[in-house]
């Protein structure tokens, strides 16, 4: 638990807590128990108010579950039950409200067994992974609660990303503290951006801001927490550790000051825009029990994770929670002796323990002795059980079955991919037999260009590194080896040129440009949405060879034509600004060319 005390001129202190919890979508009973547990923990810390993340009761994102009436009613019933458990503390809990056939992403304020008031999210995100306008109606009220004269505005996630939003309305109504409930998913660099947003909000409005975020994995999304408290000067006072459940507790002596006009805003226009956001009212929360003398709290701490460490944490928690929340105990991974399967096996071992990971080596006539040795060494270092099943008998059988059909044709990709499909069949058969889950090992560079085999190496239930570019795969492997707990990934795996080993002397760079160039092109085309012409211009500043245009146009063409493959890929952890899947929705049948 992280805690601290901060003073200003006022004589009234309020102790607040932000519960950074890991909810499960659809587990209304489990989430309710979680809420009750953390309320008790906050009371042990003498907190007068505890705030939970966005949609705590339903889990986030509930997606089309909210279209079922019984789901909505169950979540409202749970809220009423939780309210009966809330006595001498104010709890702010996320739930789905409904009225006249409309749904609202809401926060309820609970105290002394009752639902005191609710706030309905006003700004609904509808971009990237967010589809909130598909389900929810915006709210139009910005209530402020008053606890012993300290006024607190409550709003939800996207509401603070608007330059003039509910926080400004609540500040005008006298709020001294803003509490913002979030379910903000992880992506590279986003945590710093959140800090900038909350810092600016606090400074602009001369107000304390308590930002609470959930943690945990939900399908493709990972929530990294990082709940935080900012003072009216925009200074970060403390934050919760990322990627773990935590309770941030702090004493605030809030001071009501003149309401500032946000920087760059004309006074008249500012108040006119405020009126368009929503109306405000103040709800007094009577404190029946006299305030006890507060115990001293230790100083709040501030912590940050480095780039690679944050990505690695996200991959671990995404993998761990996908298994936990789908009910699987063990995974199997096709261990080839290559870098991708080595990283996935290491992540899985860190996530769920070596005893729950089975490696399967599936050597073919083209597998090098070095790859077989490297696979054994990897599993030995990780203490992972390794099964070896040579695919030659199946390969020979397939060749025999297809000999008449393929008669008179030259061997090519179909014959190469047969090996991958044999492996995929074997992996799925083992998983089916023992009720285990197959982790596929494809990376973002392969997913982008279609350098993967449908019903072969793409077979699986979860694709751990599907949003990790190949260059980052290498960085993460080196990082994990330097992280402590030994060096699980043999240096030989990191050093050798990547190869699918589906034909003699095959290398990835026979089919693709060098990965540093490939990943740059993919990033510019996918995440920056640049045109091929602009990518060519930028690439020519990096590379002076004559085939830049040819390479760029070929990669763009590969990305476009392999949408059908990606549509059939398993889900995997989102770590970049724009991942394949929920983030990027393109038609398969399309004649458009950039």
WONORGI-V691581 format. One record per residue. N is the residue number from 0. RES is the residue in one small letter. PHI is phi in radians with two decimals (none if undefined). Layout:
n->{N;N}
res->{RES;RES}
phi->{PHI;PHI}
This chain:
n->{0;1;2;3;4;5;6;7;8;9;10;11;12;13;14;15;16;17;18;19;20;21;22;23;24;25;26;27;28;29;30;31;32;33;34;35;36;37;38;39;40;41;42;43;44;45;46;47;48;49;50;51;52;53;54;55;56;57;58;59;60;61;62;63;64;65;66;67;68;69;70;71;72;73;74;75;76;77;78;79;80;81;82;83;84;85;86;87;88;89;90;91;92;93;94;95;96;97;98;99;100;101;102;103;104;105;106;107;108;109;110;111;112;113;114;115;116;117;118;119;120;121;122;123;124;125;126;127;128;129;130;131;132;133;134;135;136;137;138;139;140;141;142;143;144;145;146;147;148;149;150;151;152;153;154;155;156;157;158;159;160;161;162;163;164;165;166;167;168;169;170;171;172;173;174;175;176;177;178;179;180;181;182;183;184;185;186;187;188;189;190;191;192;193;194;195;196;197;198;199;200;201;202;203;204;205;206;207;208;209;210;211;212;213;214;215;216;217;218;219;220;221;222;223;224;225;226;227;228;229;230;231;232;233;234;235;236;237;238;239;240;241;242;243;244;245;246;247;248;249;250;251;252;253;254;255;256;257;258;259;260;261;262;263;264;265;266;267;268;269;270;271;272;273;274;275;276;277;278;279;280;281;282;283;284;285;286;287;288;289;290;291;292;293;294;295;296;297;298;299;300;301;302;303;304;305;306;307;308;309;310;311;312;313;314;315;316;317;318;319;320;321;322;323;324;325;326;327;328;329;330;331;332;333;334;335;336;337;338;339;340;341;342;343;344;345;346;347;348;349;350;351;352;353;354;355;356;357;358;359;360;361;362;363;364;365;366;367;368;369;370;371;372;373;374;375;376;377;378;379;380;381;382;383;384;385;386;387;388;389;390;391;392;393;394;395;396;397;398;399;400;401;402;403;404;405;406;407;408;409;410;411;412;413;414;415;416;417;418;419;420;421;422;423;424;425;426;427;428;429;430;431;432;433;434;435;436;437;438;439;440;441;442;443;444;445;446;447;448;449;450;451;452;453;454;455;456;457;458;459;460;461;462;463;464;465;466;467;468;469;470;471;472;473;474;475;476;477;478;479;480;481;482;483;484;485;486;487;488;489;490;491;492;493;494;495;496;497;498;499;500;501;502;503;504;505;506;507;508;509;510;511;512;513;514;515;516;517;518;519;520;521;522;523;524;525;526;527;528;529;530;531;532;533;534;535;536;537;538;539;540;541;542;543;544;545;546;547;548;549;550;551;552;553;554;555;556;557;558;559;560;561;562;563;564;565;566;567;568;569;570;571;572;573;574;575;576;577;578;579;580;581;582;583;584;585;586;587;588;589;590;591;592;593}
res->{x;x;x;x;x;x;x;x;x;x;x;x;x;x;x;x;x;x;x;x;x;x;x;x;x;x;x;x;x;x;x;x;x;x;x;x;x;x;x;x;x;x;x;x;x;x;x;x;x;x;x;x;x;x;x;x;x;x;x;x;x;x;x;x;x;x;x;x;x;x;x;x;x;x;x;x;x;x;x;x;x;x;x;x;x;x;x;x;x;x;x;x;x;x;x;x;x;x;x;x;x;x;x;x;x;x;x;x;x;x;x;x;x;x;x;x;x;x;x;x;x;x;x;x;x;x;x;x;x;x;x;x;x;x;x;x;x;x;x;x;x;x;x;x;x;x;x;x;x;x;x;x;x;x;x;x;x;x;x;x;x;x;x;x;x;x;x;x;x;x;x;x;x;x;x;x;x;x;x;x;x;x;x;x;x;x;x;x;x;x;x;x;x;x;x;x;x;x;x;x;x;x;x;x;x;x;x;x;x;x;x;x;x;x;x;x;x;x;x;x;x;x;x;x;x;x;x;x;x;x;x;x;x;x;x;x;x;x;x;x;x;x;x;x;x;x;x;x;x;x;x;x;x;x;x;x;x;x;x;x;x;x;x;x;x;x;x;x;x;x;x;x;x;x;x;x;x;x;x;x;x;x;x;x;x;x;x;x;x;x;x;x;x;x;x;x;x;x;x;x;x;x;x;x;x;x;x;x;x;x;x;x;x;x;x;x;x;x;x;x;x;x;x;x;x;x;x;x;x;x;x;x;x;x;x;x;x;x;x;x;x;x;x;x;x;x;x;x;x;x;x;x;x;x;x;x;x;x;x;x;x;x;x;x;x;x;x;x;x;x;x;x;x;x;x;x;x;x;x;x;x;x;x;x;x;x;x;x;x;x;x;x;x;x;x;x;x;x;x;x;x;x;x;x;x;x;x;x;x;x;x;x;x;x;x;x;x;x;x;x;x;x;x;x;x;x;x;x;x;x;x;x;x;x;x;x;x;x;x;x;x;x;x;x;x;x;x;x;x;x;x;x;x;x;x;x;x;x;x;x;x;x;x;x;x;x;x;x;x;x;x;x;x;x;x;x;x;x;x;x;x;x;x;x;x;x;x;x;x;x;x;x;x;x;x;x;x;x;x;x;x;x;x;x;x;x;x;x;x;x;x;x;x;x;x;x;x;x;x;x;x;x;x;x;x;x;x;x;x;x;x;x;x;x;x;x;x;x;x;x;x;x;x;x;x;x;x;x;x;x;x;x;x;x;x;x;x;x;x;x;x;x;x;x;x;x;x;x;x;x;x;x;x;x;x;x;x;x;x;x;x;x;x;x;x;x;x;x;x;x;x;x;x;x}
phi->{none;-1.99;-2.64;3.10;-2.21;-2.34;-2.05;-2.30;-1.35;-1.05;-1.79;-1.78;-1.92;-2.20;-1.72;-2.05;-2.42;-2.00;-1.61;-1.71;-2.09;-1.89;-1.58;-2.15;-1.03;1.52;-1.58;-1.11;-1.15;-1.11;-1.15;-1.12;-1.10;-1.08;-1.06;-1.09;-1.07;-1.32;-1.10;-1.10;-1.11;-1.16;-1.15;-1.09;-1.60;1.12;-1.22;-1.60;-2.49;-2.25;-1.99;-1.87;-1.23;-1.03;0.85;-1.06;-1.23;-1.51;1.43;-2.28;-1.58;-1.32;0.89;-1.29;-1.00;-1.25;-1.46;-1.72;-1.03;-1.18;-1.19;-1.10;-1.15;-1.10;-1.24;-1.29;-1.11;-1.08;-1.06;-1.09;-1.17;-1.04;-1.00;-1.15;-1.56;-1.63;-2.00;-1.56;-2.75;-1.77;-2.03;-1.95;-2.21;-1.44;-2.75;-1.77;-1.70;-2.52;-2.82;0.92;1.40;-1.84;-1.93;-2.35;-1.33;-2.26;-2.22;-1.85;-1.76;-1.97;-2.85;0.87;1.39;-2.21;-1.55;-1.29;-2.83;-2.32;-2.06;-1.94;-0.95;-1.67;-1.71;-1.78;-1.23;-2.50;-2.57;0.95;-1.52;-1.71;-2.28;-1.16;-1.26;-1.14;-2.01;-1.89;-1.81;-1.15;-1.39;-2.46;-2.23;-2.19;-1.17;-2.14;-1.79;-2.13;-2.08;0.89;1.53;-1.57;-1.70;-2.29;-1.70;-2.09;-2.56;-2.29;0.70;-1.00;-1.00;-1.60;-1.51;-1.59;-1.11;-2.26;-2.49;-0.98;-1.05;-1.19;-1.10;-1.18;-1.13;-1.10;-1.41;1.84;-1.06;-1.84;-2.37;-1.92;-1.98;-2.05;-1.58;-2.35;-2.31;-1.79;-1.29;-1.27;-2.74;-0.94;1.47;-1.24;-1.07;-1.11;-1.15;-1.03;-1.01;-1.10;-1.08;-1.22;-1.06;-1.12;-1.03;-1.12;-1.17;-1.11;-1.80;0.92;-2.55;-1.33;-2.29;-1.83;-1.92;-2.04;-2.29;-1.48;-2.20;2.11;-1.83;-2.48;0.97;-1.38;-1.61;-2.18;-1.87;-1.82;1.18;1.31;-0.98;-2.71;-2.21;-2.05;-1.62;-1.11;-1.55;1.43;-1.57;-1.28;-1.57;-3.13;-2.51;-1.49;-1.04;-1.47;1.17;-2.62;-1.15;-2.85;-2.12;-1.62;-2.13;-2.65;-1.66;-2.14;-1.81;-1.48;-2.10;-1.44;-2.16;-1.01;-1.32;-1.35;-1.54;-0.92;-0.89;1.41;-1.82;-1.25;-0.98;-1.11;-1.10;-1.02;-1.26;-1.14;-1.18;-1.00;-1.13;-1.41;-1.28;2.85;-1.62;-2.18;-2.51;-1.92;-1.94;-1.41;-1.86;-1.24;-1.63;-1.30;-1.51;-1.05;-1.22;-1.40;-1.15;-1.35;-1.23;-1.25;-1.90;-1.17;-1.07;-1.14;-1.96;-2.17;-2.35;-2.40;-1.77;-1.23;-0.98;-1.21;-1.14;-1.17;-1.10;-1.11;-1.03;-1.07;-1.16;-1.15;-1.21;-1.11;-1.18;-1.03;-1.29;-1.07;-1.16;-1.06;-1.46;-1.81;1.53;-1.55;-1.83;-2.22;-2.20;-2.15;-2.36;-1.30;-1.69;-1.67;1.62;-1.67;-1.22;-1.15;-1.17;-1.13;-1.16;-1.10;-1.11;-1.17;-1.07;-1.06;-1.13;-1.15;-1.38;-2.23;1.64;-1.04;-1.17;-1.86;-2.13;-2.05;-1.61;-2.20;-1.57;-2.22;-1.19;-2.08;-1.11;-1.76;-1.24;-1.35;-1.08;-1.09;-1.15;-1.11;-1.10;-1.12;-1.10;-1.11;-1.13;-0.99;-1.15;-1.12;-1.14;-1.51;1.09;-1.70;-1.17;-2.09;-1.78;-2.11;-2.27;-1.08;-1.65;-0.97;-1.01;-1.19;-1.08;-1.08;-1.10;-1.12;-1.03;-1.16;-1.14;-1.72;-1.06;-1.20;-1.13;-1.64;-1.01;1.47;-1.93;-1.46;-1.04;-2.73;-1.06;-1.03;-1.15;-1.11;-1.26;-0.98;-1.08;-1.12;-1.26;-1.08;-1.08;-1.06;-1.10;-1.12;-1.10;-1.20;-1.13;-1.11;-1.07;-1.10;-1.15;-1.85;1.02;-1.83;-2.08;-1.53;-1.66;-1.48;-2.12;-1.26;-1.79;-1.15;-1.08;-1.23;-1.07;-1.14;-1.64;1.34;-1.41;-2.78;-1.91;-1.03;1.12;-2.12;-1.24;-1.44;-1.12;2.70;-1.80;-2.56;-1.90;-0.99;-1.93;-1.14;-1.89;-1.84;-1.05;-1.01;-1.08;-1.28;-0.98;-1.14;-1.06;-1.16;-1.13;-1.11;-1.09;-1.12;-1.14;-1.56;-1.37;1.95;1.04;1.39;-1.99;-1.16;-1.68;-0.97;-1.05;-1.05;-1.17;-1.21;-1.43;-1.36;-1.09;-1.18;-2.69;-1.37;0.90;-1.85;-2.67;-1.07;1.01;-1.34;-2.28;-1.00;-1.30;-1.23;-1.90;-2.28;-1.21;-0.91;-1.10;-1.13;-1.25;-1.02;-1.18;-1.09;-1.10;-1.05;-1.06;-1.17;-1.38;-1.52;-1.42;-1.62;0.95;-1.45;-1.30;-0.96;-1.07;-1.23;-1.09;-1.05;-1.02;-1.19;-1.15;-1.17;-1.37;-1.77;-2.14;-1.84;-1.25;-1.36;-1.75;-1.00;-1.08;-1.04;-1.12;-1.07;-1.16;-1.18;-1.15;-1.05;-1.11;-1.09;-1.07;-1.12;-1.41;-1.77;-1.02;-1.09;-1.21;-1.10;-1.12;-1.78;-1.41;-1.20;-1.20;-2.76;-1.16;-1.47;-2.21;-1.68;-1.15;-2.60;-1.79;-1.19;2.02;-1.05;-1.31;-2.30;-2.12;-2.05;-1.18;-1.40;-1.53;-2.67;-1.80;-1.16;-2.23;-1.36}
